[in-house]
Structures are given as structure tokens and as C-alpha cells.
């Protein structure tokens, strides 16, 4: 599963691409903070079973935030601009995109999945498959199967019976003595590549400014 380091690496690339003239250490810190926030639901898991990858990984949060940012943009006295400056809306939208794609998205499309509609719909999903162009079959995708028992994203369970392990909370409930706490940095080649590429992209972006 992607570590927080991998989430931040992806978020850094998104920030470099989307912030434009709003790019600065401060705006980058805001984007990073929003992405880190999503992973903090691992601590909530001590109080609410199955909360990790559910409580702060729900897409309801960015939906509400996006509606608020949009509504503020339509006001004559824009609160974001008045409080944080002209670049604030750009930073807010970029942070929102990073939350959706770099935080929730990376988890939803990898092994352990996420609970993207919690608490309205308590179900962990994992989206996996292929998208390819075949000379015999044309455009073929297996991410969303149409019809049959395997239709749609793979269901993994609910907060009542599914636990996403982590170095903070390896197992549901009490931990056995001597439990191995693993804090991953990169668990595949593409994750390591992303971690290595991100600082290069950010360095180049800083140089441009």
C-alpha cells in the first residue's frame, strides 16, 4: 500500500503542476498538510473499529469542501481571498485535488483499498484492472466489469469486519507481544520512482520561480 511518503510525493508533483503563480513553500505546506490529514484516521481506528481508510478517506469531505470553495468564489466578499490573499482559492482547489487523487485515490486504486462513501455507504473498495488497446478486441478495460458477479470495483468489507493494517495499528484490537510494526516507505518500483521523481520536479519548479 502507498506510504505517506508516496502520497506526499504524488501531491508534490500535483502542486508543482497546478499551483501556478501561487506556488510557494507556504502553499506547498498547505497541500502536504491536507494529504497528511487523510492518513490521520489511522489514530481514530483506536476508538472506532475500521476507521482507518474510512473516516478521513471519504470523498464526502472533498465534496463538501469543494461546494464551500465554489460558493465562496461566487460571493462579492470572498472570505478565502480576504483572509488568506489572492492566491488562496488556487491553493484551496489544488489541495482539494491532492486530497482526491494523491490521498484517497492512491489508496482506492491499490491493494488495501478505501471506504470512499463512508459513512453514507460503509464499504471498502479496491479498483484494479487493465486498460489496453487490442488489435483483435479493440479497447479493453477490466476496471469496471459490466454484469456478472464481479461487476464494479472489488468489495473488501465494511468497518465492522475489515481492518487496514499499519505500523501504528497492525491488528484490530489488542496487539500481541512483540508484534512487528512495519512503516513502509516504498513497496514497489513505481512507488520508489514516484518518491525519487517528486523532489526533482519540485526543485525544477522552484528554479523556474
Secondary structure, 3 states (H helix, E strand, C coil): CCCHHHHHHHHHHHHHHHCHHHCCHHHHHHHHHHHHHHHCHHHHCCCCCCCCCCCCCCHHHHHHHHHHHHHHHCCCCCHHHHHHCCCHHHHHHHHHHHHHHHHHHHHHCCCCCECCCCCCCCCEEECCCCEEEECCCEEEECCCCCCCCCCCCEEEECCCCCCCCCCCCCCCCCCCCCCCCCCCCCCCHHHHHHHHHHHHHHHHHHHHC
